[in-house]
């Protein structure tokens, strides 16, 4: 029966008796919210013991300002709170495993939402056209975000997409205030199509920043991999990170090379056009010729204790490099190591 909580024929099929209390109609066993009177005002408290909120249950309850959903609610059906235009506060409980299509769409006064880690999928139009939504928290564990999930959330300023995410629809179209997106997912990072996903996010394009992700670098068969599930080889080979198919010009990639790496070969990151910062472990004794040359977006470098040499032209042409932290272990720095690094400040 529970698998059919949101079927239109549920009440007829199982002959659920409806019990009305405070304008909310529950199933006979009081585990399902079936509907709510459209003239209900103010805060609504759903009884403890409820496991599901049926589709359309609170749709167009335009006078509700707050909904208190108890722990134990596992499913919220499609359109459940659609058109609750005065709704400004709702907390989704941990344990929620299903949130239907358009569940909170057109909730014009909703300003923030925290997605519980138990929810694996944000279905299409879940928070569509919430024009005053300013903050969302999407935790690790969420695997999919459907089309139009946050479209027309015109006050939304910042989004963090978790590493668990593997499917992302055109979910942030016309989010005009969106200025920063952090993408932690390797899968999404390499399939990013900003023209569709972030179409109409004009403020995002102006600051030239979509990706700001700190990840451990692993190389496998000479191609970039960003996964902790792979064992890292000891050598980063020549041109391993040279940009072959560059991401959009406003994409930035910040890399943390793991201590498994013992050697960086010449030209390893040559003209890696998305590289914004890099941490080099002390297990690498030398930064060789042209290792990071031509990384024109590179702004910050951290070199850990153990590195002894920076060779000729290692950072040649890194025209936006502003800061580099040097270890005391450095013994040899070529005079030409930082040629054409006009903005550089060195800190030890």
N, C-alpha and C positions, 0 to 999 in steps of 0.2 A: 504493500500500500504506500509506503513512504516514497518509493521511487516515482509515484504518480501524484505527488503532493500538488503539483501545479497543473495537472490536467483539468481541462474545462469540465470534464464529466466526472471528476472525482466524487463530488457530493452525491450524484445520482448512483454511481457505481457502488459506493460503499455506504450509502444512506447516512452520511454524516449529519448529525443534528447540529444546528447552529445555536449558540448561546450568546446572547448580547449582554455586554457589560461595558459601561462608559463609552458607548458608541462604537466599540470594537466587537466584531462577531468572530467567535472562535468555533472550532470544531467541537464536537461533543466531548472528546477526551482532552480538550483544551491544549492540544499540542500544535495546532495550526491556526494562524490568523487568516481568516477568509476575506474579510472586508472591513472597512471603516466608513462611517457616515461622512459625507463630504462637507458637512457643516461643523465638524469637529474643530475646536480652536485650541491654541496654546500647545503645551507639552503633552506628549502621549507616552505613557508607560506601558510597555508590553509585558504581560505576566511572565514570571519565571516558569520554566517547564515547557515553554513553547520551543519547538524545533524547526518550524518553518513558517515563512510569510508568503502567502500565495500570490500569484501573479495578479497585478492590478489592485491589490488589496487597499492601498492608500492613494491610488491614482487620483490626481486633481483634488486632493484634500488641501486646498490652497490656503487654509488658515492655520495649519499646523506649523509650529515654530521649532519644535524639538521632538526627537524620537529617542527613547531609551530602549535599546534592544538588549535583552539579557544574554548572559553566557548560556550556551546550549543551543542557540539558533544556528542551524547548519546551512539553511537554504533561504534565499530571498529571490522570489520569482521575477520574471520579466515585468517591467513597468510598475513594479511594486510601489514606488514612491514618485513616479513620473508626474511632473506638473505640480509638485508641492512647492509652490512658488515662494512661500514665506519660510520654508524650512531652513534654519540657519545652523543647526547643530545635530549631529548624529555620530554615534560611535559604533563602528562595526566590530562585533565581538570576535576574539580569538576562537577558532573552531569553525568559523564560517567557511564552507567549502564550495558554495555555489552562489553566484550573483548573476542574475539574469540580464538579458538585453534591456537597455534603457531603464535599468532599475532606479537610477537617481537622475535621469535626464530632466532638464528644464527646471531644476531646483535653483532658482535665480539668486537666492540669498545664502546658499551654502558657500562658506568661505574656506573651509579646510576639511580634509578627509584623510584618515589613516587606514590604509589597507592592511588587514591582518595577514600574518605570514602563512596562515592555513589556506588562504585563497590562492589557487594556482592559476586562475584565468580571470582576466577582466574582459567581459564580453562587450560586443560592439554597442556603442552609444550608452555605456553604463553611466557616464557622467557628462553626457553631451549637453552643450549649450548652458552650462552653469557659469553664467557671465561674471559672477563675483568670486569664483573659486580662485584663491590665491596660493594655496599650498596643498600638495599631495605627498603622501609618503608611500612609496611602493617598495615593500621589503624583499629581501632575498627569499626565494621560494616561488614567486610569481613567474610563470613560464610563458604566458601569452597575454598580449594586449590587443584587443580587436579593433577593427575599423571604427573611426569616429568616437572612440571612447572618451576623449577629452576635447574634441573639436569645439570651437567657439567658446572655450574657457578663456575669455579675453583678458582676465586679470592674472592669469597664471604666469609666474615669473621664472621658476626654476623647477627642473625635473631631474631626478636621479633614476636611471633605469638599471635594475640589478643584474648581476652576472648570471643569474638563473634564467634570464629571459632568452627565449629562442625564437619567438614569433612576435612581430610588431607590425600592426596594420597602419593605415594612414590615420594615426590616432591624435595628432596635435595640430591639425589644420586650423588656420586662422586664430591661433593663440598669439595675439598681437603683442602682448607684454613679455612673452617668453624670451629671456636673455641668456640663459645658461642651461645646457643639457649635459649631464654626466652619463656616459654610457660605459658600463662595466662589463657588458656581455660581448665576448669575442664573436659570437654568432651574429649579433645585430651590428656590431662594428664593421664587419666585413661585407655585410649586405645592405649597408645604409644607403637609402635613396632619399635624400633630403628634400628633393623637389616635391615628393608626394607626402611623406610623413610630416614635414614641417612647412608645407606650402602656406604662405600667408603669414608666416612668423617673421615679420619684417625687422623687428628689433634684434632677433637672433642673427640675422645676416649682417646687420650693421656692425656688431661687435666682433664678427669673424670668429666665433667660438661655438662649436657644437659639441666637440668631444674633449673631455678632460678626464682621462682614465688612467689610474695607476695600476699597472699589471706587471707580473713577472714575465720576463722574456725567455722563451724556449725556442730553439731552432731544431727543425726536423726535416731532413732531406732538402736542406738549403732554403726552405721556405719558412716564413714567420709563423710561429704558433704562440698563442698566449693562453696556455692551459696548464694548470697545476697537476693535471692527470698524466702529463707526459714527463718522462725523465729527460732532463736537460743534458745535451752533450757538453763536452768540455771546451769546444772551440766554436766561435762565431766566424763563419767563413767570409771571404771577400764578397762584397755586394749583397750580402744576405738580406739587408734592409733597404737597399736602394729602391726608391719608389718606381715601380713598374706601371701600376695603375693608380695614380694618385687619388686620394679622397678629395672632397671639396676643399677649396682653399681655406675655409674657416674651420677645418678639422685639426685638432691638436692631439698628439699622442705622447704621453709621458711614460717612460719606461724605467723599470727597475731591474737591472741585470742580476740574476741570482748568483750565489756564491759557487754553484756548480761549475760556472764558466771559469776556465783557467787562462784562456787566450782569446783576444780579439784580433782578427787578421786585418791587414790593410784594406781600406775602402769598405769595411763591414757595414757602416751606416752612411756611406757616401750619398749625398743628396737624398737623404730620407726626409722628404719635404713636409711630413706631418710631425716630425719630432719636436716636441716643445721643451722637454726636460729629460735628463737621464741620470741615473745613479750607477756608478761603476764600482764593483766590489773590490776589496783588497786582494782577492785571489788572482786578479789580473795584474801582472807585474809591469806591463808596458801598454801604453796607448799608442798604436803604431801610426805610420804615415797615412794621412787622409782618412783615418778611421771615421771621423765625423765631419769631414769637409763638405761644404755646400749645404749643410743643414740650416737653411735660412730662417727657420722659425725657432730654432733652438735658443732658449733664453737662460736656462739654468742647468749647471752641471755640478754634481756632487761626486767627488772622488774619495773613496774610503782608504783608510790606512792599509798599506801593503803595496800600493802602486808606486813604482820607483821611477818610471820614465815616461815622458810625453815627447813623442818624436816629431820630426818636421811635418808641418802642414796638417797635424792631427785634427785641428779645428779650423782649418783655413776657410775663409769665406763665410763663417757663421756670423753674419752681419748684425744679427739681433741678440747675440749672446751678451747678457748683462752681468751674470754672476757665476763664479766658479769657486767651489770650496776645495782647497788643496790640503792633502794630508802631510804630516811631518815626514813621512817615509819617502817623499819625492826627492830624488838626488839629481836627476837630469831633466831639464826642460829646454827643448830646442828654442832658439831665438825666433824661429819661423813657425812655432807650434800654433800661435794664435794670430797669424797674419790676417789682416782685413777683419778683425773682430773689434770694430770701432767703439762699441758700447761697453766693453768688458771691464768689470771690477773683480779683482781677485781677493778672496778671503781665505785665510788659513785657519 
